[in-house]
Every structure is written in C-alpha cells, then in structure tokens.
Amino acid sequence: MEKFNNRIEENNGQENEKIKESIEKIENALLPVDQKIDLMLLMLDRKSATFLGDLDGVESEEHKQKLIKEFTEEFNTLIVLLKDIDLPYEIIREVENRDDTIGFSIVVTKEVENLTKIERAVRENDDRTMGLLFGYPKTAVETYNTQDAIDLETEFPDEFAILRKEGMVPFLGFAPSKSHWKEELEWARDNKKSIEQHSPNTLKLGIKESEEYMDAFARERSLHSEKE
C-alpha cells in the first residue's frame, strides 16, 4: 500500500512539473496575452477546450499583406508551442483571405477525445456542448443567447466598474445569467486566481492590455458621439 501511495505521489509530482514547465513555455511565447491565458486555463483544467486565433478586416492591399505576415507568424508560433507542450489541436481555418478578412482559428484540447466532441458540436451548431467544454458555468451556458443572459457592462455598470477595478476584465468573456450571475462571477474570479498563482506576469499584462483596449474604445465612442 505504501509503494502504491508513493507511485501516486510520484505521478502527481511529475504531472505538476509538466504543467509548470508548459505554463512557463506559454508565458514566454510570442503570442497575444488572451491566447496565453486560455492555454494556461486549459493546462490547469479550468476548461476542456478552447478556440485560438485572430481575425481582422482588410482595408487595403498593403494592409492585407501586413495581416498575412503577422498572422502567419502568430499561427506558426502557436503550432510550434502546441506541439512542444503536447496539446491536441485541429486547424479550423488556415491563414487566408475570406470575405475580405484575414484570420485563422485552431481548436485546442487537453484530451484527444474532446477534439471529436468539439468537431461534432461545431457541425451541429451545439452551443451548449461547446460552452461546457470551454469551461463556462452550466447556468451561463443554458441562458446563452437568450433574454436570461445579461451584459454586465451595460446592464450592471456599477458591478462592472468594481470588476474592472479588480482586474477581472480578461476573464469576463461570457454572458452571465440573470439568476446565477453572482456565482458565475465567482467562477471567473477563480480563473483569475489560477492565473495569478501560476503566472502573475501574464495576469498583469492581461489587465494592462484590457485597460488599454477599453480606454481606446471609450475614446472612440466619445468622438463618435461628438460628431453626431
């Protein structure tokens, strides 16, 4: 029995070391911080699958070539990383011009069998299965795209302001439900705690970038209102 317990402890130790090494590689990769956070949450079993990618509209031929170059570098970096940390993946869209957009998308899982589940869910437009695999709370998944879902920023602005001050914006990429939003926000806070514990630098960068984006969006909205 003692030998059996020692083997369990040894296996757990090896798994923890593998996760630690993988997170360090993710942290050091030249990738957008939102992709890093998603991959880390996947490694930490906070979700079973994630979609990674980028997309932008083409404004000119020069802009198109610039996007192709940037996204190809990002795509190649991501593929090399996924192979290095041994995560199963499926390329959904290569870097290409489609309907005047340049972009790519990859679905990544921790277990190979979840790739099949995601592929089936995509074919069948099964948002519920995808939402659960992406780790969102079941109560939020059940109200997705219904009148029972809420937009925190517009419907609960005071609460959203508090969350923003907490540095929670990088973890609010879902629509909470009207009935269970408080519990669902605790789930999001747990995601933040996981990243803070394992990669504080990634968390700081994620908060910084989300703040810069929101400030830029607010300025753009203000200018638009002035013109009207």
BELDA-V831720 format. One record per helix or strand of 3 or more residues. SS is the DSSP state (H for helix, E for strand). FROM is the first residue (numbers start at 1). TO is the last residue. If there is no record, write none. Layout:
SS_FROM_TO + SS_FROM_TO
This chain:
H_2_28 + H_33_43 + E_49_57 + H_61_84 + E_89_98 + E_101_109 + H_112_123 + H_127_133 + H_138_143 + H_152_155 + H_157_165 + H_169_171 + H_181_198 + H_200_227
